[in-house]
Amino acid sequence: MLQVVRKDEKESLENLIRRFNKKVQQSGVLGVARRKKYFEKPLSKREAREIAIRKRARKEQKARLYLGIK
């Protein structure tokens, strides 16, 4: 997942860095690196699905509280 950004002739360094950061952010490289930073035990499909369902429910509940919906 190597990200390459080439500098144009009249492009400033700040603009080049901004483009590079945007490209890295969109590619998801940082997310993968953070996930692989520590070892995680492999989960069964059932366990992973249950965890995802709980996360989604918690996220929806937070959104409802933020918007003032019960």
N, C-alpha and C positions, 0 to 999 in steps of 0.2 A: 504494500500500500504506500508506495513512494509518491509523494506529491512534488511535482516540478512546476515552477513558475519562472518564466524568463522575463527579464527586464527589457522594456521597450526603450527606444533611443531617448525620448524626452520625458520618460516617466520618473517621478520622484521616488525616493527610497520608501517614504511613508506609504505611498500608494501601492508599491510593490508588496510591502509587508501586509497591508490591508487585504490585498487580493489573495495572498498566500494564506492568511488566517481564515478567510472566508472559504477557500477551497478545502482546507483541512477540516474545518467545522462541518462542511457539507458532506465530506467523504465518510465521516464517522470514525476516523482513526483514533481520536482521543477516547471515545467511549469504549472501543475495543481494548485499548491499552489499560484503561482503568479497571475493566472487568477482569483482565488477565493478570492484574497486579498481584492478586492473592489467589491461592488455590481454593476452588469450591468443589465440594463433593458433587458428583453427578447425581441428578435427581431423576426419579422415574417420571414417565409422562404424566401420570396421574398427579403426583406431587407438584410438578411444575404447573400443571393446569389449575390446581386448587390455589396455589400461591398467586397466579395471574388473576384469577377470579376475585380473590380477596383484595389485591392491589387495585383492580379496576373499581370495585365497589367503594373502597376507601377514597379513591380519587374523585368519583362521582359525588360522594357524600360531602367532601371538602368543597367541591364546585357549587353544590346546592347551598351549603352554608354561606359561602362567599356571596352568592347572588341573593340570599335571603329567602330561598325556596325551601319549604319543609318537605 
